[in-house]
């Protein structure tokens, strides 16, 4: 019965292909795997020949070259595995006979492995976001087999740490702020030394660890004089000195360490610091007055890390007349 129905279907296809009252030598065949094949039968054939050809193409779809199959070529031994790169069905994957797999061409005449049915890949896609430790990508998986491949690969995004706090043992720690990451990093503190009024101060410019106490973080913003700001986060720390003076350290922190910025930035502090005289302090303790500007956002001044090194030291002093009035 099935054979009779198939013969009727073939007759219908052949009738559609008739032209000028003569039967055409080719007809279109909708392959079970979802693509259309132009089949060339030759000059002399019967229904049984067509049935055998259709069975052959269902069992060995790799004999189809770019949607075309020629019975005369097949019978003469000319048919080989198609290798044209634009053919959507020219290869079969030996990892499971995946019809249409562009990655695993097979040798002519290779049959499917037992237990596998040839098929065209049908992919689902899943976006895997990058994490602090692993890169991201789009994962494409065939719904019929285990074949997968990745596209749109991006690098890991690395940890993004919050404020670093001293541990009291020459180290400081910070937690990663990214969603889903609970990593806490602990590393050794750095050391910065400055001499003000013949007194030497040594502290960590990242966490502010100073003689078993901690310098206070100051709210500040910065913008680059030219181009982009240095890598990392701006850290401004303050320590109270004698005579109401203040020691400021300015640096860029990256992964818990002072960054070698080598760029010039405009730093802005809250307006409460506008009453002080700003002087920079070099490695020898020599102080040079620093130009400041009062803006709508606060008191602004320039720091050039290419001159100061990783850490800029700024000494804030009360103007002489104000200090006299206080006394």
C-alpha positions as a Markdown table, in Angstrom:
| # | Residue | x | y | z |
|---|---|---|---|---|
| 1 | Unk | 0.0 | 0.0 | 0.0 |
| 2 | Unk | 2.8 | 2.4 | 1.0 |
| 3 | Unk | 4.6 | 1.6 | -2.3 |
| 4 | Unk | 1.4 | 2.4 | -4.3 |
| 5 | Unk | 1.0 | 5.7 | -2.5 |
| 6 | Unk | 4.6 | 6.6 | -3.1 |
| 7 | Unk | 4.2 | 5.7 | -6.8 |
| 8 | Unk | 1.2 | 8.0 | -7.0 |
| 9 | Unk | 3.2 | 10.9 | -5.4 |
| 10 | Unk | 6.0 | 10.3 | -7.9 |
| 11 | Unk | 3.6 | 10.3 | -10.8 |
| 12 | Unk | 2.2 | 13.7 | -9.6 |
| 13 | Unk | 5.7 | 15.2 | -9.3 |
| 14 | Unk | 6.6 | 13.9 | -12.8 |
| 15 | Unk | 3.3 | 15.3 | -14.3 |
| 16 | Unk | 4.1 | 18.7 | -12.8 |
| 17 | Unk | 7.5 | 18.5 | -14.6 |
| 18 | Unk | 6.0 | 17.7 | -18.0 |
| 19 | Unk | 6.5 | 20.3 | -20.7 |
| 20 | Unk | 4.9 | 20.4 | -24.2 |
| 21 | Unk | 3.4 | 16.9 | -23.6 |
| 22 | Unk | 6.7 | 15.3 | -23.0 |
| 23 | Unk | 7.9 | 13.9 | -19.7 |
| 24 | Unk | 10.9 | 15.9 | -18.3 |
| 25 | Unk | 14.1 | 14.2 | -17.3 |
| 26 | Unk | 14.2 | 16.0 | -13.9 |
| 27 | Unk | 11.8 | 16.6 | -11.0 |
| 28 | Unk | 11.9 | 18.3 | -7.6 |
| 29 | Unk | 12.0 | 16.2 | -4.5 |
| 30 | Unk | 11.3 | 17.5 | -1.0 |
| 31 | Unk | 13.9 | 15.6 | 1.1 |
| 32 | Unk | 12.8 | 14.4 | 4.6 |
| 33 | Unk | 15.6 | 16.5 | 6.1 |
| 34 | Unk | 14.0 | 19.7 | 5.0 |
| 35 | Unk | 15.6 | 20.8 | 1.7 |
| 36 | Unk | 14.6 | 20.6 | -2.0 |
| 37 | Unk | 16.5 | 18.4 | -4.4 |
| 38 | Unk | 16.5 | 18.6 | -8.2 |
| 39 | Unk | 16.7 | 14.9 | -9.4 |
| 40 | Unk | 17.9 | 14.1 | -12.9 |
| 41 | Unk | 16.7 | 10.6 | -14.0 |
| 42 | Unk | 18.1 | 10.4 | -17.5 |
| 43 | Unk | 16.2 | 9.5 | -20.7 |
| 44 | Unk | 14.8 | 6.0 | -19.7 |
| 45 | Unk | 13.4 | 5.1 | -16.3 |
| 46 | Unk | 10.3 | 3.8 | -14.7 |
| 47 | Unk | 8.5 | 4.2 | -11.3 |
| 48 | Unk | 10.6 | 1.5 | -9.7 |
| 49 | Unk | 13.7 | 3.4 | -10.7 |
| 50 | Unk | 12.4 | 6.6 | -9.1 |
| 51 | Unk | 11.4 | 4.8 | -5.9 |
| 52 | Unk | 14.9 | 3.4 | -5.6 |
| 53 | Unk | 16.5 | 6.8 | -6.2 |
| 54 | Unk | 14.4 | 8.4 | -3.5 |
| 55 | Unk | 15.3 | 5.6 | -1.0 |
| 56 | Unk | 19.0 | 6.1 | -2.0 |
| 57 | Unk | 18.9 | 9.9 | -1.3 |
| 58 | Unk | 17.1 | 9.4 | 2.0 |
| 59 | Unk | 19.8 | 6.9 | 3.2 |
| 60 | Unk | 22.8 | 8.8 | 1.6 |
| 61 | Unk | 21.9 | 12.5 | 1.5 |
| 62 | Unk | 25.6 | 13.4 | 1.1 |
| 63 | Unk | 25.3 | 12.2 | -2.6 |
| 64 | Unk | 23.3 | 15.4 | -3.2 |
| 65 | Unk | 25.5 | 18.1 | -4.6 |
| 66 | Unk | 24.2 | 21.6 | -3.8 |
| 67 | Unk | 20.6 | 20.5 | -4.0 |
| 68 | Unk | 21.2 | 18.4 | -7.2 |
| 69 | Unk | 21.4 | 14.7 | -7.9 |
| 70 | Unk | 22.1 | 13.0 | -11.3 |
| 71 | Unk | 21.2 | 9.3 | -11.6 |
| 72 | Unk | 23.3 | 8.9 | -14.8 |
| 73 | Unk | 26.4 | 10.4 | -13.0 |
| 74 | Unk | 25.8 | 8.2 | -10.0 |
| 75 | Unk | 25.5 | 5.0 | -12.2 |
| 76 | Unk | 28.7 | 6.0 | -14.0 |
| 77 | Unk | 30.6 | 6.4 | -10.8 |
| 78 | Unk | 31.0 | 10.2 | -11.1 |
| 79 | Unk | 29.2 | 11.1 | -7.9 |
| 80 | Unk | 31.5 | 12.1 | -5.1 |
| 81 | Unk | 31.0 | 14.0 | -1.8 |
| 82 | Unk | 30.3 | 17.6 | -2.6 |
| 83 | Unk | 33.0 | 20.0 | -1.3 |
| 84 | Unk | 31.6 | 23.3 | -2.4 |
| 85 | Unk | 31.7 | 25.8 | 0.5 |
| 86 | Unk | 28.4 | 27.3 | -0.4 |
| 87 | Unk | 26.5 | 24.0 | -0.4 |
| 88 | Unk | 24.4 | 23.8 | 2.8 |
| 89 | Unk | 24.4 | 20.0 | 2.8 |
| 90 | Unk | 27.7 | 19.0 | 1.3 |
| 91 | Unk | 29.3 | 17.2 | 4.3 |
| 92 | Unk | 28.4 | 14.7 | 6.9 |
| 93 | Unk | 30.0 | 14.9 | 10.3 |
| 94 | Unk | 31.8 | 11.7 | 11.3 |
| 95 | Unk | 31.2 | 12.5 | 14.9 |
| 96 | Unk | 27.6 | 11.4 | 14.4 |
| 97 | Unk | 26.8 | 11.9 | 10.7 |
| 98 | Unk | 25.4 | 15.4 | 11.1 |
| 99 | Unk | 24.1 | 16.4 | 7.7 |
| 100 | Unk | 25.1 | 20.0 | 6.9 |
| 101 | Unk | 28.0 | 20.2 | 9.4 |
| 102 | Unk | 30.6 | 22.5 | 7.8 |
| 103 | Unk | 33.3 | 21.4 | 10.2 |
| 104 | Unk | 33.8 | 17.6 | 9.6 |
| 105 | Unk | 33.8 | 16.5 | 5.9 |
| 106 | Unk | 33.9 | 12.8 | 5.4 |
| 107 | Unk | 35.5 | 10.5 | 2.8 |
| 108 | Unk | 33.4 | 9.4 | -0.1 |
| 109 | Unk | 31.2 | 6.4 | 0.7 |
| 110 | Unk | 31.3 | 6.8 | 4.4 |
| 111 | Unk | 28.1 | 5.5 | 6.1 |
| 112 | Unk | 26.5 | 6.7 | 9.3 |
| 113 | Unk | 27.8 | 5.3 | 12.5 |
| 114 | Unk | 25.4 | 2.8 | 14.1 |
| 115 | Unk | 22.8 | 4.5 | 16.2 |
| 116 | Unk | 23.0 | 7.9 | 14.5 |
| 117 | Unk | 20.6 | 9.3 | 11.9 |
| 118 | Unk | 21.9 | 12.0 | 9.5 |
| 119 | Unk | 20.3 | 15.4 | 10.0 |
| 120 | Unk | 20.8 | 19.0 | 9.3 |
| 121 | Unk | 21.9 | 20.9 | 12.4 |
| 122 | Unk | 19.1 | 22.9 | 14.1 |
| 123 | Unk | 20.7 | 25.2 | 16.6 |
| 124 | Unk | 19.6 | 27.0 | 19.8 |
| 125 | Unk | 21.7 | 29.9 | 21.0 |
| 126 | Unk | 22.5 | 30.9 | 24.6 |
| 127 | Unk | 24.4 | 34.0 | 25.6 |
| 128 | Unk | 26.9 | 33.3 | 28.4 |
| 129 | Unk | 27.9 | 36.6 | 30.1 |
| 130 | Unk | 31.6 | 37.1 | 31.0 |
| 131 | Unk | 32.5 | 36.9 | 34.6 |
| 132 | Unk | 35.5 | 38.1 | 36.6 |
| 133 | Unk | 37.4 | 34.9 | 35.9 |
| 134 | Unk | 35.9 | 33.5 | 32.7 |
| 135 | Unk | 35.2 | 35.0 | 29.2 |
| 136 | Unk | 31.8 | 35.3 | 27.7 |
| 137 | Unk | 30.4 | 33.9 | 24.4 |
| 138 | Unk | 27.3 | 32.8 | 22.5 |
| 139 | Unk | 26.9 | 29.0 | 22.7 |
| 140 | Unk | 25.1 | 27.4 | 19.8 |
| 141 | Unk | 23.9 | 23.8 | 20.4 |
| 142 | Unk | 22.3 | 21.4 | 18.0 |
| 143 | Unk | 18.9 | 20.2 | 19.3 |
| 144 | Unk | 19.5 | 16.8 | 17.7 |
| 145 | Unk | 23.0 | 16.0 | 18.7 |
| 146 | Unk | 25.8 | 17.1 | 21.0 |
| 147 | Unk | 27.5 | 19.3 | 18.5 |
| 148 | Unk | 28.2 | 22.8 | 19.9 |
| 149 | Unk | 30.3 | 25.9 | 18.8 |
| 150 | Unk | 30.9 | 29.3 | 20.2 |
| 151 | Unk | 30.8 | 32.8 | 18.6 |
| 152 | Unk | 31.1 | 36.4 | 19.9 |
| 153 | Unk | 33.8 | 35.4 | 22.4 |
| 154 | Unk | 34.9 | 38.2 | 24.8 |
| 155 | Unk | 37.5 | 38.4 | 27.5 |
| 156 | Unk | 36.8 | 38.1 | 31.2 |
| 157 | Unk | 35.9 | 41.3 | 32.9 |
| 158 | Unk | 38.1 | 40.9 | 35.9 |
| 159 | Unk | 37.3 | 41.8 | 39.5 |
| 160 | Unk | 36.0 | 45.3 | 40.3 |
| 161 | Unk | 37.0 | 46.0 | 43.9 |
| 162 | Unk | 35.4 | 48.5 | 46.4 |
| 163 | Unk | 37.4 | 50.4 | 49.0 |
| 164 | Unk | 40.5 | 48.8 | 50.4 |
| 165 | Unk | 40.6 | 48.6 | 54.2 |
| 166 | Unk | 43.7 | 47.9 | 56.3 |
| 167 | Unk | 44.0 | 44.7 | 58.2 |
| 168 | Unk | 46.6 | 46.0 | 60.6 |
| 169 | Unk | 49.3 | 43.5 | 59.6 |
| 170 | Unk | 50.8 | 45.3 | 56.5 |
| 171 | Unk | 48.0 | 44.1 | 54.3 |
| 172 | Unk | 44.7 | 45.4 | 53.0 |
| 173 | Unk | 41.5 | 43.7 | 51.7 |
| 174 | Unk | 38.6 | 44.5 | 49.4 |
| 175 | Unk | 35.5 | 42.7 | 48.1 |
| 176 | Unk | 34.5 | 42.4 | 44.5 |
| 177 | Unk | 31.5 | 44.6 | 43.7 |
| 178 | Unk | 30.2 | 42.6 | 40.7 |
| 179 | Unk | 26.9 | 40.8 | 41.0 |
| 180 | Unk | 27.3 | 37.2 | 41.9 |
| 181 | Unk | 31.0 | 37.4 | 42.8 |
| 182 | Unk | 32.0 | 37.0 | 46.5 |
| 183 | Unk | 35.7 | 37.1 | 46.0 |
| 184 | Unk | 37.7 | 39.0 | 48.7 |
| 185 | Unk | 41.3 | 39.9 | 47.8 |
| 186 | Unk | 44.0 | 40.4 | 50.4 |
| 187 | Unk | 47.4 | 41.8 | 49.3 |
| 188 | Unk | 50.4 | 43.6 | 50.8 |
| 189 | Unk | 50.1 | 47.3 | 51.4 |
| 190 | Unk | 52.3 | 49.6 | 49.4 |
| 191 | Unk | 54.4 | 52.3 | 51.1 |
| 192 | Unk | 54.7 | 56.0 | 50.4 |
| 193 | Unk | 56.9 | 58.3 | 52.4 |
| 194 | Unk | 56.8 | 62.1 | 52.6 |
| 195 | Unk | 58.6 | 64.6 | 54.9 |
| 196 | Unk | 56.6 | 67.6 | 56.1 |
| 197 | Unk | 58.1 | 70.1 | 58.6 |
| 198 | Unk | 61.0 | 67.7 | 59.2 |
| 199 | Unk | 58.6 | 64.9 | 60.2 |
| 200 | Unk | 58.6 | 61.7 | 58.1 |
| 201 | Unk | 55.2 | 60.0 | 57.4 |
| 202 | Unk | 55.0 | 56.5 | 55.9 |
| 203 | Unk | 51.7 | 55.2 | 54.9 |
| 204 | Unk | 49.8 | 53.1 | 52.3 |
| 205 | Unk | 48.4 | 55.3 | 49.6 |
| 206 | Unk | 45.6 | 52.9 | 48.8 |
| 207 | Unk | 44.1 | 52.0 | 52.2 |
| 208 | Unk | 45.7 | 54.8 | 54.3 |
| 209 | Unk | 47.3 | 52.6 | 56.9 |
| 210 | Unk | 49.4 | 55.1 | 58.9 |
| 211 | Unk | 51.2 | 54.1 | 62.2 |
| 212 | Unk | 48.4 | 51.7 | 63.3 |
| 213 | Unk | 45.8 | 54.2 | 62.3 |
| 214 | Unk | 44.1 | 54.9 | 59.0 |
| 215 | Unk | 44.0 | 58.1 | 57.0 |
| 216 | Unk | 40.4 | 59.2 | 56.0 |
| 217 | Unk | 39.2 | 58.9 | 52.5 |
| 218 | Unk | 38.2 | 62.2 | 50.9 |
| 219 | Unk | 35.3 | 62.5 | 48.4 |
| 220 | Unk | 36.9 | 63.7 | 45.2 |
| 221 | Unk | 36.5 | 63.6 | 41.4 |
| 222 | Unk | 38.9 | 63.9 | 38.5 |
| 223 | Unk | 39.0 | 64.6 | 34.8 |
| 224 | Unk | 41.8 | 64.2 | 32.4 |
| 225 | Unk | 43.7 | 67.2 | 31.1 |
| 226 | Unk | 44.0 | 65.4 | 27.8 |
| 227 | Unk | 42.5 | 62.1 | 26.6 |
| 228 | Unk | 41.2 | 59.6 | 29.2 |
| 229 | Unk | 41.8 | 59.4 | 32.9 |
| 230 | Unk | 44.4 | 56.9 | 34.2 |
| 231 | Unk | 43.4 | 53.3 | 34.7 |
| 232 | Unk | 41.8 | 52.5 | 38.0 |
| 233 | Unk | 40.1 | 54.5 | 40.7 |
| 234 | Unk | 41.0 | 57.8 | 42.1 |
| 235 | Unk | 42.0 | 57.6 | 45.8 |
| 236 | Unk | 42.4 | 60.8 | 47.9 |
| 237 | Unk | 43.4 | 60.3 | 51.6 |
| 238 | Unk | 43.7 | 62.9 | 54.3 |
| 239 | Unk | 45.6 | 62.9 | 57.7 |
| 240 | Unk | 45.4 | 65.6 | 60.3 |
| 241 | Unk | 48.7 | 67.2 | 61.2 |
| 242 | Unk | 49.7 | 69.7 | 63.9 |
| 243 | Unk | 48.5 | 73.3 | 63.7 |
| 244 | Unk | 45.3 | 72.2 | 61.8 |
| 245 | Unk | 47.4 | 71.3 | 58.8 |
| 246 | Unk | 46.3 | 68.4 | 56.6 |
| 247 | Unk | 48.4 | 65.9 | 54.6 |
| 248 | Unk | 46.7 | 64.8 | 51.3 |
| 249 | Unk | 47.8 | 61.9 | 49.2 |
| 250 | Unk | 46.4 | 61.5 | 45.6 |
| 251 | Unk | 46.8 | 58.4 | 43.6 |
| 252 | Unk | 45.1 | 56.0 | 41.2 |
| 253 | Unk | 44.5 | 52.5 | 42.6 |
| 254 | Unk | 44.2 | 49.4 | 40.4 |
| 255 | Unk | 43.8 | 46.0 | 41.9 |
| 256 | Unk | 44.9 | 47.2 | 45.3 |
| 257 | Unk | 48.1 | 48.9 | 44.2 |
| 258 | Unk | 49.1 | 52.5 | 43.3 |
| 259 | Unk | 49.0 | 52.8 | 39.5 |
| 260 | Unk | 51.8 | 54.4 | 37.6 |
| 261 | Unk | 49.4 | 56.9 | 36.0 |
| 262 | Unk | 51.9 | 59.2 | 34.1 |
| 263 | Unk | 49.0 | 61.5 | 33.2 |
| 264 | Unk | 47.8 | 64.9 | 34.3 |
| 265 | Unk | 44.3 | 65.3 | 35.8 |
| 266 | Unk | 42.2 | 68.0 | 37.4 |
| 267 | Unk | 41.2 | 66.9 | 40.9 |
| 268 | Unk | 38.2 | 68.5 | 42.6 |
| 269 | Unk | 37.7 | 68.4 | 46.4 |
| 270 | Unk | 34.7 | 69.6 | 48.4 |
| 271 | Unk | 34.4 | 73.3 | 49.0 |
| 272 | Unk | 35.3 | 72.9 | 52.7 |
| 273 | Unk | 39.0 | 72.7 | 51.6 |
| 274 | Unk | 38.8 | 76.0 | 49.8 |
| 275 | Unk | 40.2 | 78.0 | 52.8 |
| 276 | Unk | 43.5 | 76.2 | 52.8 |
| 277 | Unk | 46.7 | 77.0 | 51.0 |
| 278 | Unk | 47.8 | 74.0 | 48.8 |
| 279 | Unk | 51.4 | 73.1 | 48.3 |
| 280 | Unk | 52.9 | 70.1 | 46.6 |
| 281 | Unk | 55.7 | 68.2 | 48.5 |
| 282 | Unk | 58.4 | 66.5 | 46.5 |
| 283 | Unk | 60.6 | 63.5 | 47.6 |
| 284 | Unk | 63.1 | 65.9 | 49.3 |
| 285 | Unk | 60.4 | 67.6 | 51.3 |
| 286 | Unk | 60.5 | 70.8 | 49.2 |
| 287 | Unk | 57.1 | 72.5 | 49.0 |
| 288 | Unk | 55.8 | 74.4 | 46.0 |
| 289 | Unk | 52.5 | 76.4 | 46.1 |
| 290 | Unk | 49.8 | 74.9 | 44.0 |
| 291 | Unk | 47.3 | 76.9 | 41.9 |
| 292 | Unk | 43.7 | 76.2 | 42.8 |
| 293 | Unk | 40.4 | 77.3 | 41.4 |
| 294 | Unk | 37.1 | 77.5 | 43.2 |
| 295 | Unk | 34.4 | 76.1 | 41.0 |
| 296 | Unk | 30.7 | 75.2 | 41.4 |
| 297 | Unk | 31.8 | 71.7 | 42.3 |
| 298 | Unk | 34.4 | 72.6 | 44.8 |
| 299 | Unk | 38.1 | 73.5 | 44.9 |
| 300 | Unk | 40.0 | 72.2 | 41.9 |
| 301 | Unk | 43.8 | 71.8 | 41.3 |
| 302 | Unk | 46.0 | 70.0 | 38.8 |
| 303 | Unk | 48.1 | 66.9 | 39.5 |
| 304 | Unk | 50.6 | 65.7 | 37.0 |
| 305 | Unk | 51.6 | 62.1 | 37.8 |
| 306 | Unk | 54.4 | 62.2 | 35.2 |
| 307 | Unk | 56.1 | 64.6 | 37.6 |
| 308 | Unk | 55.0 | 63.4 | 41.0 |
| 309 | Unk | 55.2 | 59.6 | 40.4 |
| 310 | Unk | 52.6 | 57.2 | 41.5 |
| 311 | Unk | 51.5 | 59.3 | 44.5 |
| 312 | Unk | 51.1 | 63.1 | 44.8 |
| 313 | Unk | 51.6 | 64.6 | 48.3 |
| 314 | Unk | 49.8 | 67.8 | 49.1 |
| 315 | Unk | 50.2 | 69.9 | 52.2 |
| 316 | Unk | 47.2 | 72.0 | 53.2 |
| 317 | Unk | 48.0 | 74.9 | 55.6 |
| 318 | Unk | 45.8 | 77.5 | 57.2 |
| 319 | Unk | 46.5 | 81.0 | 55.8 |
| 320 | Unk | 48.8 | 83.0 | 58.1 |
| 321 | Unk | 46.2 | 85.7 | 58.9 |
| 322 | Unk | 43.6 | 83.0 | 59.9 |
| 323 | Unk | 46.1 | 81.2 | 62.0 |
| 324 | Unk | 47.0 | 84.5 | 63.8 |
| 325 | Unk | 43.3 | 85.2 | 64.5 |
| 326 | Unk | 42.8 | 81.7 | 65.9 |
| 327 | Unk | 45.6 | 82.3 | 68.4 |
